[in-house]
Amino acid sequence: MEFPAASAHRGLVSWLGVLLAVFLLAFWIPGTTAHFAIVTTRAVEGQDVILRTQNMPSGVIGYIWYRGIEIKHSNLIGYRACDVNQHIRGPQYSGREIANIDGSLTIRNVTARDLGIYGVVAVLPHNQNTIGYGWLSVYPPVSMPRLLASNTTVTENEDAVVMSCYTKADFTFWLYNSKRLQLGERMKLSRDHRTLLIDPVRREDAGNYQCKVSNLITSIESAPVQLDVKY
């Protein structure tokens, strides 16, 4: 249900109506618990993510979640009371958020538009409320890279090989026979690490090569390219 105006609170639990009216008027009293905050969270688009809190004060009777740094009605996601099954939703509620009784916020099927700052108010008796903030980072899923080689059958000490990893991921690593490639004096990587040059090729360079790409959340490897060296 959508967040009602103060005049629409008739029929709700009386203390809840009074409490929410106080919140909307922004009569905040500084918190008494230090370092109450939302845990910085990273997620991949399409995942369900849970924003958790840390250093929760005792005696909490409800939680109010917001998008952004300003604690105002237009940024309200929703409210959850601890002692009654009461949910109130605000303008920033998209249908994917769930305010949990433990003070966390679940966001289903997270998208890039969910990235940003979140605020949560831990509601305490006598209006001794505490506000915590945190950041949600959202990354696109990593697609499998494509690895191409200028030649896969070469002659020792005569030929060079250029391998190119085609990807849009943030980070690129190279694997040799399924282990991290140790660069030798004949190997050079481009500045973006997406191109590997071996010049000249030697017999010990024969084997399977892959590029592994990742962001801060997930990683994936390319199909292997086998390099054969004649000598």
N, C-alpha and C positions, 0 to 999 in steps of 0.2 A: 504494500500500500504506500502511496506517496506521502511525503512529509506534510502534515497538516499545519495550518496557521494556528496561532495560539488560541484563537476563538473556537477552533474545531476540536479542542482537546476534551470537550465534555464527553463523558462516558468512559474515559481512560482512568486509570488509577490516579487519584487526586495528587499524590505526591509527585508522580511522573509528570503531570501537566505543569505543576508549579516549577519543577526542576527544569524542564525544557524551556519554559518561558524565561527563566533566568539565563539559560545558555544563549538564547537568541538575542537577549539584550546585552550579551557580552560582559556580564558582571563576573569577571573571572578573578579568583583569588589565587595568588602565586602558589605553586605546588610545594609540598613539604617533603617530597621524596626526591633525592638527587639522582640524576642520570636515568630517570625513566625515559625510555626511548623505544622506537621501532627498529628491529634488527635490519640492517642493510641487506637487501635481497636481490639475487640475480635470477632471471628466468628466461626461457626460450619461448618465443611466440607459439601459442597453441597449448602450452602447458597450463595446469592448474597450479597456482602459487598461493602460499600462505605467508602473510606478513605477521610476524610474531613480535611480541614485546619483550623487553628485558627490564629487570629491576622494578617489577610490579609492586606498587604499594599494597599494604594490607587493608582490608575492609572495603574494597571496591564494590559499589552497588550498580555500576553500569559503565558502558563504553560508548563513546561517540567518535566516529571515524570521518575524516575530511580528506579531500584532495587539495594539495597546495599548502602553503605556509600560513595562510590567513584562516583563522577560526571564525567563519561566518556562514550564514545559512546557504548562500549560493554554492559553497564548496562542500556542503554536507553530503556524505554518502549514506550514513545511517546510524541508528542508535540501537543498542542492545542492553536491556536491563538484565541483571543477574538473577533476581529472585522471582521474576515473573516471565512468562513466555511472551515478551513484548518486543516487537521489532518496529522501528519507524525508519522510513526511507526518505532520502533527500534528493535534491536536484542532480547530484553526481552519481546516483544509483543507476547502473546500466542494465540490471537484471542478472549480472554475473557475480555480484559481491554478496558475501555472507559474513555478517558480524557474529563471531563465535562467542560462546559463553566464557571461554578462557581468556578473552581479550584480544585474540588474533582476528585477522580479516582474511577470508578466502576469496580469491579472484579466479574465476573459472575461465578457461580458454583465453589466457592473457594475450593482449595485442600490444603493438608498439605505442598506441595511444595511452596505455596504462602507465607508461614510464613517467617517473617524476617523484615529487615529494608527497608524503602522506603524513597526516597528523592524527593523533588519537588522544582523546581526553578520558582519563580514568576518573570517573565520578566517585567522590568520597562523601561521607556524611558531613553535614554542616558546611557544604560548599567548599571544602578544602580540596579542590580539584588539582590534578596534575596533568600537564600536557607533554606528550612525547612526539618526536618527529623521526622520520626515517626515509630512505631512498629506495625506490624500486627501479632496477635496470632491466630492460627487456631487449633481448638479442634475436635476430632472425635465425632460423635453423641453418645449419651448415650443410650445403649440398656436396655430393661426392665430386672431388676434383677430377680433371681429365689430364693424364700424363702422356705426353708425346715425346718421342726421341727422333733426332735427325737421322739416326741409323742404329740398328740393333745388332748388326753383324759387322765387326770391324777387325782391322789387322793391328796387331801389337806394334807400338812405337811408330806407326804410320798415320793412323787416323785419330780424329777427335770426335767427341760426341757432345751434342747439346740436348739436354732434356728440359722440357718446359711444362710447368704445372699451371693449368688453367683453372683459376678459382677467384672468387670474390671475398674469400674469408680474410680475417684479420692477420692470422699467423700461418706460416708455412714451414714445415720441417721435412727433412728427407730421411728415408729409411733405406737401408741396404741389407738385403736378406732378413727383413723383418726387425732389424735393430737400427738404432739411431746412427746415421751416417757420420763417420769421422772424416772430416775433410783432410785430404793430403795436399802436398805442395802442387800437385797437378790439377787440383780441383778448385773451381771458383764459383761462388754464388753471386747472382745479381743482387742489387741493393734491396729489392723486395723479396729476395729468397725464392723467387718463383722460377728461376732458370739456373740450371746446373751445367757447368762446362767441365769436361774432362779432356785434357790435352797435354801430352798424347795419352792414348789408352794403353794400359798394360794388362797382362793376363790376370793379375790379382783383382782387376776391376770387374771381371765377369760375374754375373749374378743378377738378382732381381732388385729393381729399384722401385720405390714408391714415394709419392709426396703425401704428407699428412697435414691437413689443414684444420684450423680450430678457431673458435672465439673463446671468450672467457668461461663458457659453459660446456660446450660439446666439441668433439673432434671426429674426423672421419678420414679414412685413407683411400687413396686411388687404387685402381687395379694395378697389379705389378707389371712392369716392363722388364723383360729379360734381355740382358746384354750378353752377347756371345763375342768372345775375343779369339781370333785365329793367330797362331804363332808358329 
